[in-house]
Amino acid sequence: MVVPTAPAQDVAQPDPRTPGRRAAWALRLVAVTAAGFALYAGSPPREAWWVAPLAVAVLAAVVRHREVRAGFGYGVVFGFAFLLPLLGWLQDFLGADFGPWPWLGVAAVEALFIGLAGAGMALVSRLPTAPVWMAAVFVTAESVRSAFPFGGFPWGRLAFTQDTGPLLSLAALGGTTLVSFSVALIGGGLAELVRAPRRWAVPVAAIAVPLVGGLACWPLVGTDANAGTARVAIVQGNAPNLGLGLLYEDEVLHDNHVRAAQKLVDDVRAGRVARPDFALFPEQVGSWGPSRTDPELSAIASQLGVPLVVGGLGQDGDGRLHNQVVRWDPGTGFGDRYVKKHLVPFAETIPMREFARLVSPFVDRFQSDMTPGEEPGVIDVAGLKLGVGVCYDVAYNDVFGPAAAQGATLLAVPTNNAWYGHSEMSYQQLAMSRLRAVETGRAVLVGATSGVSAVVAPDGSVTAQTDLFTEENLTAEVPLRANRTPATELGSVPMWTLAVLGVGAIAAAGWRSRKSDA
């Protein structure tokens, strides 16, 4: 007699490879986390330009030939591990009143863009000459996050880790976009060389071409004073280290800088310091209504006998607010001005005001948004054309290049970093000024309320510098330069070229993937 039996049940058997896969996944996660943090650790004020290509190499190796969603996840982790410590100054600024949420939120949003870069890199990694396409994708994601949302946030671009080293000179050829691309290209080449050493030709070229090109471009980085020289003074009046406590202390900043400027007047009169051609003051020193008067600044200008270049908050007769830099002339006062082009979101311009109130103290400080400027910052002062960008402007590519193209022979960055305590923010911003100097072939004057103020030569070297939270005046003879670098001539062409390459590579890889699946 045959006893019927129930059909055999499928029993899920454990996959002996699962523990190994989990261990490999964990190892990759640790690797991209460590690489992201290493990218921060190699950033200014530390002069370790070579760390950035190695960090990108780890990311490129991890996402190589992986699924798009895996590339996105690894990219987000890499980006967060990099940006969270890099933007630690946000916590120094806002943490006491708003907790870690503004800091975590900004780092997380920006990390999503690096996640998109990781996803795109994974997709294009199967194309021939993959390091080129992976680098183009990474730089495309950088460009996107420098423009969106709310005007973008360019902090943490790969180029800003290269204020020293052989790749810095490439800024004169193709601006910060080319420098970022070169860092990513070397990283992609290193990853490809390690993963597929027998196919060495492409990765070796990807590593060698940027390095050799950087060395070859140094002759483009001139420092000669081909348009004369100027004697300048930078007034750093200092500020109390109060963080958000400075929000309503406009008079303190004003009075501190007037007092420091009076010391400059005394030094000039006593012959201890040569009379400058003009004096640069930082951002947020003055506050001017429609009458545009400031007796103390007018007195300093008259005593020195030279114009001042002063940053401050201005309100026009129609009620519009501006963050502006003004030429303050002896005798006549308020003169030519530059209105800041790139306003800080949730501070100078405030989207979603009711929500923003939870994370920004500026909602109550400014009842209406500031109005951005549209014209390049070129101010005629003391017989020269001074290119000006205010604080946050220095992170963007469309401020100083156009100023140099319109005849500026010297650049200035008035800034107020007193909000951020003894953090690395001022040094990160100084590194951007060094890139802009090489990009435009111009000396750059950095005037900060509480430091770091500096004089940057056209080759990116820092010839004079103050400490944080000190009162100090700098004077220097700086070269004026009228020639235009290739980067100035090209403008946004490198950015759009690489964006087309990046998007085109993604489209080609996507088409190729669908074709292979069909």
C-alpha positions as CSV (number, residue, x, y, z in Angstrom):
1,M,0.0,0.0,0.0
2,V,1.4,3.3,-1.0
3,V,0.8,6.1,1.5
4,P,0.4,9.4,-0.2
5,T,2.8,12.0,1.0
6,A,2.4,15.7,1.0
7,P,4.4,17.5,-1.6
8,A,7.9,18.5,-0.6
9,Q,8.0,22.0,0.8
10,D,10.6,24.4,-0.4
11,V,12.8,25.1,2.5
12,A,14.9,28.3,2.3
13,Q,18.5,27.2,2.6
14,P,20.9,29.7,4.1
15,D,23.2,31.2,1.6
16,P,26.7,30.4,2.8
17,R,28.0,33.6,1.0
18,T,25.7,35.9,3.0
19,P,28.0,36.5,5.9
20,G,30.8,37.2,3.5
21,R,28.6,39.6,1.6
22,R,27.6,41.4,4.7
23,A,31.2,41.7,5.8
24,A,32.2,43.1,2.4
25,W,29.3,45.6,2.5
26,A,30.4,46.7,6.0
27,L,34.0,47.0,4.8
28,R,32.9,49.2,1.9
29,L,30.8,51.3,4.3
30,V,33.7,51.8,6.6
31,A,36.0,52.7,3.7
32,V,33.7,55.4,2.3
33,T,33.2,56.8,5.7
34,A,36.9,57.0,6.4
35,A,37.5,58.4,2.9
36,G,34.9,61.2,3.5
37,F,36.5,62.1,6.8
38,A,39.9,62.0,5.3
39,L,38.8,64.5,2.6
40,Y,37.8,66.8,5.5
41,A,41.1,66.2,7.3
42,G,43.0,67.2,4.2
43,S,41.1,70.4,3.8
44,P,42.3,73.9,4.9
45,P,43.7,75.0,7.2
46,R,45.7,71.8,6.8
47,E,47.9,71.8,3.7
48,A,47.5,68.3,2.5
49,W,46.4,68.6,-1.2
50,W,47.2,65.0,-2.0
51,V,44.6,63.6,0.4
52,A,41.7,64.7,-1.8
53,P,42.6,62.5,-4.8
54,L,43.1,59.5,-2.5
55,A,39.7,60.1,-0.8
56,V,37.9,60.3,-4.2
57,A,39.9,57.1,-5.3
58,V,38.3,55.2,-2.4
59,L,34.8,56.4,-3.4
60,A,35.4,55.6,-7.0
61,A,36.7,52.1,-6.2
62,V,33.7,51.3,-4.0
63,V,31.1,52.4,-6.5
64,R,32.8,50.9,-9.5
65,H,30.5,48.5,-11.4
66,R,27.8,48.7,-8.7
67,E,24.1,49.3,-9.0
68,V,23.0,52.9,-9.2
69,R,21.2,52.8,-5.8
70,A,24.3,51.4,-4.1
71,G,26.4,54.2,-5.6
72,F,23.9,56.7,-4.3
73,G,24.0,55.2,-0.8
74,Y,27.8,55.1,-0.7
75,G,28.0,58.6,-2.0
76,V,25.7,59.9,0.7
77,V,27.7,58.3,3.4
78,F,31.0,59.7,1.9
79,G,29.5,63.2,1.6
80,F,28.1,63.2,5.1
81,A,31.4,62.0,6.6
82,F,33.1,64.9,4.7
83,L,30.6,67.7,5.1
84,L,29.6,67.2,8.7
85,P,33.0,68.1,10.2
86,L,33.8,70.5,7.4
87,L,30.7,72.6,8.4
88,G,31.2,72.3,12.1
89,W,31.3,76.1,12.3
90,L,27.5,76.0,11.8
91,Q,27.2,74.2,15.1
92,D,29.5,76.8,16.7
93,F,27.3,79.5,15.3
94,L,23.8,78.2,15.9
95,G,24.1,75.2,18.2
96,A,23.6,77.0,21.5
97,D,20.2,78.4,20.5
98,F,18.9,75.9,17.9
99,G,20.7,72.6,18.7
100,P,22.4,70.5,16.0
101,W,19.6,70.6,13.5
102,P,20.7,73.4,11.2
103,W,24.2,71.8,11.1
104,L,22.9,68.3,10.5
105,G,20.3,69.5,8.0
106,V,22.7,71.4,5.8
107,A,25.3,68.6,5.8
108,A,22.6,66.0,5.0
109,V,21.1,68.0,2.1
110,E,24.5,68.7,0.6
111,A,25.4,65.0,1.1
112,L,22.5,64.0,-1.1
113,F,24.1,65.8,-4.1
114,I,27.3,63.8,-3.5
115,G,25.0,60.7,-3.3
116,L,23.8,61.7,-6.8
117,A,27.5,61.9,-7.9
118,G,28.1,58.4,-6.5
119,A,25.0,57.0,-8.4
120,G,26.2,58.6,-11.6
121,M,29.8,57.4,-11.1
122,A,28.5,53.8,-10.6
123,L,26.5,54.0,-13.8
124,V,29.3,55.4,-16.0
125,S,32.1,53.2,-14.5
126,R,31.4,50.5,-17.1
127,L,32.1,52.8,-20.0
128,P,35.5,52.9,-21.7
129,T,37.9,55.4,-20.2
130,A,35.7,55.4,-17.1
131,P,37.9,57.7,-14.9
132,V,37.1,60.6,-17.3
133,W,33.4,60.1,-17.1
134,M,33.4,59.5,-13.4
135,A,35.3,62.7,-12.8
136,A,32.9,64.6,-15.1
137,V,29.9,63.3,-13.3
138,F,31.4,64.3,-9.9
139,V,32.0,67.8,-11.1
140,T,28.6,68.1,-12.6
141,A,27.1,67.2,-9.2
142,E,29.3,69.9,-7.7
143,S,28.0,72.5,-10.1
144,V,24.4,71.5,-9.5
145,R,24.7,71.8,-5.7
146,S,26.5,75.1,-6.2
147,A,23.3,76.4,-7.8
148,F,20.4,74.6,-6.1
149,P,18.4,74.9,-3.9
150,F,18.0,78.5,-2.8
151,G,21.0,79.6,-4.9
152,G,23.2,76.7,-4.0
153,F,26.0,76.1,-1.5
154,P,29.4,75.6,-3.1
155,W,31.2,75.0,0.2
156,G,33.3,71.8,0.1
157,R,34.2,71.7,-3.6
158,L,37.2,69.6,-4.3
159,A,39.0,72.6,-5.7
160,F,39.0,74.3,-2.4
161,T,41.3,71.6,-1.0
162,Q,44.0,72.6,-3.5
163,D,45.1,76.0,-2.2
164,T,48.6,74.4,-2.3
165,G,50.1,71.8,-4.5
166,P,50.7,71.2,-8.2
167,L,47.0,71.4,-9.2
168,L,46.5,74.9,-8.0
169,S,47.9,76.4,-11.2
170,L,45.2,74.8,-13.2
171,A,42.8,77.4,-11.8
172,A,44.5,79.9,-14.2
173,L,43.5,77.7,-17.1
174,G,40.0,76.5,-16.3
175,G,39.1,78.0,-13.0
176,T,38.0,76.0,-9.9
177,T,35.9,73.7,-12.2
178,L,39.1,72.4,-13.9
179,V,40.8,72.0,-10.5
180,S,37.9,69.9,-9.1
181,F,37.8,67.8,-12.3
182,S,41.6,67.1,-12.0
183,V,41.3,66.0,-8.4
184,A,38.4,63.6,-9.3
185,L,40.2,62.4,-12.5
186,I,43.3,61.4,-10.5
187,G,41.1,59.7,-7.9
188,G,39.3,57.8,-10.6
189,G,42.6,56.8,-12.2
190,L,43.9,55.5,-9.0
191,A,40.8,53.4,-8.4
192,E,40.9,51.9,-11.9
193,L,44.6,51.2,-11.6
194,V,44.1,49.3,-8.3
195,R,41.0,47.3,-9.5
196,A,42.3,46.5,-13.0
197,P,46.1,46.9,-13.0
198,R,46.6,45.1,-16.4
199,R,44.6,47.8,-18.2
200,W,47.0,50.4,-17.0
201,A,47.2,52.9,-19.9
202,V,44.0,54.8,-19.2
203,P,44.4,55.1,-15.4
204,V,48.0,56.1,-15.7
205,A,47.1,58.8,-18.1
206,A,44.3,59.9,-15.8
207,I,46.8,60.3,-13.0
208,A,49.7,61.8,-15.0
209,V,47.9,64.3,-17.2
210,P,46.5,66.5,-14.4
211,L,49.8,66.4,-12.5
212,V,52.0,67.2,-15.5
213,G,49.4,69.7,-16.7
214,G,49.5,71.5,-13.3
215,L,53.3,71.8,-13.4
216,A,53.2,73.0,-17.0
217,C,50.6,75.6,-16.2
218,W,52.7,77.4,-13.6
219,P,54.1,79.8,-16.2
220,L,50.6,81.1,-16.7
221,V,50.6,82.2,-13.0
222,G,52.3,85.5,-13.1
223,T,53.0,87.8,-10.2
224,D,54.6,90.8,-12.0
225,A,53.0,94.2,-11.5
226,N,52.2,94.8,-15.1
227,A,49.7,97.6,-14.3
228,G,51.7,99.3,-11.4
229,T,51.4,98.8,-7.7
230,A,49.2,100.1,-4.9
231,R,49.8,100.6,-1.2
232,V,46.8,99.3,0.7
233,A,45.7,99.1,4.3
234,I,43.4,96.5,5.8
235,V,41.6,97.5,9.0
236,Q,40.7,94.6,11.3
237,G,38.9,96.2,14.3
238,N,38.0,92.8,15.9
239,A,34.7,91.8,17.6
240,P,33.7,90.1,20.8
241,N,33.5,86.4,20.5
242,L,29.7,86.2,21.2
243,G,28.4,84.1,18.3
244,L,24.7,85.0,17.9
245,G,25.2,87.7,20.5
246,L,26.6,89.9,17.7
247,L,23.3,89.8,15.9
248,Y,22.2,93.2,17.2
249,E,25.6,94.7,18.0
250,D,26.1,96.7,14.8
251,E,27.4,99.7,16.8
252,V,30.1,97.5,18.4
253,L,31.5,96.5,15.1
254,H,31.3,100.0,13.8
255,D,33.0,101.6,16.8
256,N,35.7,98.9,17.0
257,H,36.7,99.6,13.4
258,V,36.6,103.3,13.7
259,R,39.0,103.0,16.7
260,A,41.3,100.7,14.8
261,A,41.2,103.1,11.8
262,Q,42.1,105.9,14.1
263,K,45.3,104.0,15.1
264,L,46.1,103.7,11.4
265,V,45.7,107.5,11.1
266,D,48.0,108.0,14.0
267,D,50.6,105.7,12.5
268,V,50.5,107.5,9.2
269,R,50.8,110.9,10.8
270,A,53.7,109.7,13.0
271,G,55.5,108.2,9.9
272,R,55.4,104.7,11.3
273,V,53.3,103.6,8.3
274,A,53.3,105.0,4.8
275,R,50.0,106.6,3.7
276,P,48.0,104.0,1.8
277,D,46.2,104.6,-1.5
278,F,43.0,103.4,0.2
279,A,41.9,101.5,3.3
280,L,39.8,98.3,3.2
281,F,37.3,97.7,6.0
282,P,35.4,94.4,6.5
283,E,31.8,93.5,5.8
284,Q,29.1,94.8,8.2
285,V,31.1,97.8,9.6
286,G,28.5,100.4,8.7
287,S,24.7,100.7,8.6
288,W,23.3,103.4,6.4
289,G,19.8,104.6,5.7
290,P,18.6,106.6,2.7
291,S,20.6,109.6,4.0
292,R,23.8,107.6,3.6
293,T,25.7,109.5,6.3
294,D,28.4,108.3,8.7
295,P,30.3,111.2,10.4
296,E,32.9,108.9,12.0
297,L,33.8,107.2,8.7
298,S,33.9,110.7,7.0
299,A,36.3,111.9,9.6
300,I,38.6,108.9,9.2
301,A,38.6,109.4,5.4
302,S,39.4,113.1,5.7
303,Q,42.2,112.5,8.2
304,L,43.8,109.9,6.1
305,G,43.2,111.9,2.9
306,V,42.3,108.7,1.0
307,P,39.1,106.8,0.2
308,L,37.9,104.0,2.4
309,V,36.2,100.8,1.0
310,V,33.7,99.8,3.7
311,G,31.1,97.0,4.0
312,G,27.8,97.5,5.6
313,L,24.0,97.2,5.6
314,G,22.2,99.7,3.5
315,Q,18.6,100.7,3.1
316,D,17.6,102.6,-0.1
317,G,14.9,105.2,-0.2
318,D,12.4,102.6,-1.5
319,G,13.0,100.4,1.6
320,R,15.1,97.7,-0.1
321,L,17.9,96.3,2.0
322,H,21.4,95.5,0.7
323,N,24.6,94.0,1.9
324,Q,26.9,96.3,0.2
325,V,30.5,97.6,-0.1
326,V,30.9,101.4,-0.5
327,R,33.7,103.7,-1.5
328,W,33.7,106.4,1.2
329,D,35.5,109.5,-0.1
330,P,37.1,112.3,1.9
331,G,34.8,115.2,2.0
332,T,31.9,113.7,0.0
333,G,31.3,110.4,1.9
334,F,29.2,107.7,0.3
335,G,30.4,107.0,-3.3
336,D,30.4,104.1,-5.7
337,R,29.1,100.8,-4.3
338,Y,28.9,97.0,-5.0
339,V,25.8,95.1,-3.8
340,K,26.4,91.5,-2.8
341,K,25.3,89.1,-5.5
342,H,25.0,85.8,-3.7
343,L,22.9,86.1,-0.5
344,V,23.1,83.5,2.2
345,P,19.9,81.5,2.4
346,F,18.1,81.6,5.7
347,A,20.1,84.7,6.7
348,E,20.1,87.4,4.1
349,T,17.3,85.9,2.1
350,I,14.8,83.7,3.9
351,P,12.6,81.2,2.1
352,M,9.7,79.6,4.0
353,R,9.9,82.2,6.8
354,E,7.6,80.3,9.3
355,F,9.7,77.2,9.0
356,A,12.9,79.1,8.9
357,R,12.1,80.7,12.3
358,L,12.8,77.3,13.8
359,V,16.4,77.2,12.5
360,S,17.4,80.8,11.9
361,P,17.6,83.9,14.1
362,F,17.7,86.2,11.1
363,V,13.9,85.8,10.5
364,D,13.4,88.3,13.4
365,R,16.5,90.4,12.6
366,F,15.4,91.2,9.0
367,Q,11.6,91.6,8.4
368,S,12.2,91.5,4.6
369,D,14.8,89.8,2.4
370,M,17.8,91.7,1.2
371,T,17.9,92.5,-2.5
372,P,20.9,91.0,-4.4
373,G,23.1,92.9,-6.8
374,E,23.3,92.0,-10.5
375,E,26.4,93.8,-11.7
376,P,30.0,92.6,-11.3
377,G,31.7,94.2,-8.4
378,V,34.0,96.8,-9.9
379,I,34.6,100.0,-7.9
380,D,36.8,102.8,-9.1
381,V,39.0,103.8,-6.1
382,A,42.3,105.7,-5.9
383,G,42.9,105.5,-9.6
384,L,42.4,101.8,-10.0
385,K,39.6,99.4,-10.5
386,L,38.9,97.2,-7.5
387,G,37.0,93.9,-8.0
388,V,34.9,93.2,-4.9
389,G,33.0,90.2,-3.6
390,V,31.4,90.0,-0.2
391,C,32.1,87.0,2.1
392,Y,29.9,84.2,0.7
393,D,30.5,85.6,-2.9
394,V,34.0,84.1,-2.9
395,A,32.7,80.6,-3.1
396,Y,31.0,81.3,-6.5
397,N,32.6,81.3,-9.9
398,D,30.7,84.2,-11.3
399,V,31.9,87.1,-9.2
400,F,35.7,87.7,-9.5
401,G,36.2,86.4,-13.0
402,P,33.7,88.9,-14.5
403,A,35.2,91.6,-12.3
404,A,38.7,90.9,-13.8
405,A,37.2,90.8,-17.3
406,Q,35.8,94.3,-16.7
407,G,39.2,95.7,-15.9
408,A,39.7,95.1,-12.1
409,T,43.4,95.0,-11.4
410,L,43.1,94.0,-7.7
411,L,40.5,92.0,-5.8
412,A,39.0,92.4,-2.3
413,V,36.9,90.2,-0.1
414,P,35.4,92.1,2.9
415,T,33.9,89.5,5.3
416,N,32.4,89.1,8.7
417,N,33.4,85.8,10.3
418,A,33.0,86.8,13.9
419,W,29.9,84.6,14.2
420,Y,31.9,81.4,13.9
421,G,34.3,81.6,16.9
422,H,37.7,79.9,16.7
423,S,36.5,77.5,14.0
424,E,38.1,76.6,10.7
425,M,35.6,78.7,8.7
426,S,37.9,81.7,8.2
427,Y,40.7,79.5,6.9
428,Q,38.4,77.6,4.6
429,Q,37.3,81.0,3.1
430,L,40.9,82.1,2.8
431,A,41.7,79.0,0.8
432,M,38.9,80.1,-1.6
433,S,40.5,83.5,-2.0
434,R,43.8,81.8,-2.8
435,L,42.1,79.9,-5.6
436,R,40.5,83.1,-6.9
437,A,43.9,84.8,-7.0
438,V,45.3,82.2,-9.3
439,E,42.2,81.9,-11.3
440,T,42.1,85.7,-12.1
441,G,45.9,86.4,-11.9
442,R,45.1,89.1,-9.3
443,A,46.3,89.9,-5.8
444,V,43.4,89.5,-3.3
445,L,42.8,91.5,-0.1
446,V,40.8,89.7,2.6
447,G,39.4,92.1,5.2
448,A,37.7,90.3,8.1
449,T,36.1,91.8,11.2
450,S,37.8,89.4,13.6
451,G,40.2,87.5,11.3
452,V,41.6,86.0,9.2
453,S,42.5,89.2,7.2
454,A,45.2,88.6,4.6
455,V,47.1,89.7,1.6
456,V,47.2,87.0,-1.1
457,A,49.6,87.3,-4.0
458,P,48.5,86.5,-7.6
459,D,50.2,83.1,-7.3
460,G,48.0,82.2,-4.3
461,S,50.7,82.6,-1.6
462,V,49.8,84.5,1.5
463,T,52.2,87.3,2.1
464,A,50.6,88.8,5.3
465,Q,47.9,87.4,7.7
466,T,46.3,88.3,11.0
467,D,45.2,86.0,13.8
468,L,41.6,85.3,14.9
469,F,40.0,87.8,17.3
470,T,42.7,90.3,17.3
471,E,42.7,94.0,16.5
472,E,45.3,94.6,13.8
473,N,45.9,96.7,10.7
474,L,47.8,95.3,7.7
475,T,49.6,97.5,5.2
476,A,51.2,96.2,2.0
477,E,52.4,97.1,-1.4
478,V,50.5,94.9,-3.9
479,P,50.9,94.4,-7.6
480,L,48.2,95.5,-10.0
481,R,47.7,93.2,-13.0
482,A,45.8,93.9,-16.2
483,N,46.3,90.7,-18.2
484,R,43.5,88.2,-18.4
485,T,44.1,84.5,-17.6
486,P,42.6,81.8,-19.8
487,A,40.2,81.1,-17.0
488,T,38.9,84.7,-17.1
489,E,38.5,84.5,-20.9
490,L,36.7,81.2,-20.8
491,G,34.3,82.1,-17.9
492,S,31.7,79.4,-17.5
493,V,32.8,77.4,-20.5
494,P,34.7,74.7,-18.5
495,M,31.7,74.2,-16.2
496,W,29.2,73.8,-19.1
497,T,31.6,71.6,-21.0
498,L,32.1,69.2,-18.1
499,A,28.4,69.2,-17.4
500,V,27.6,68.2,-20.9
501,L,30.2,65.4,-20.7
502,G,28.8,64.2,-17.4
503,V,25.2,64.2,-18.4
504,G,26.1,62.7,-21.8
505,A,28.1,59.9,-20.1
506,I,25.1,59.1,-17.8
507,A,22.8,59.0,-20.9
508,A,25.2,56.8,-22.8
509,A,25.6,54.4,-19.9
510,G,21.9,54.2,-19.3
511,W,21.2,53.5,-22.9
512,R,24.0,50.8,-22.9
513,S,22.5,49.2,-19.8
514,R,19.0,49.1,-21.2
515,K,20.3,47.6,-24.5
516,S,22.2,44.8,-22.6
517,D,19.1,44.0,-20.5
518,A,16.9,43.7,-23.7
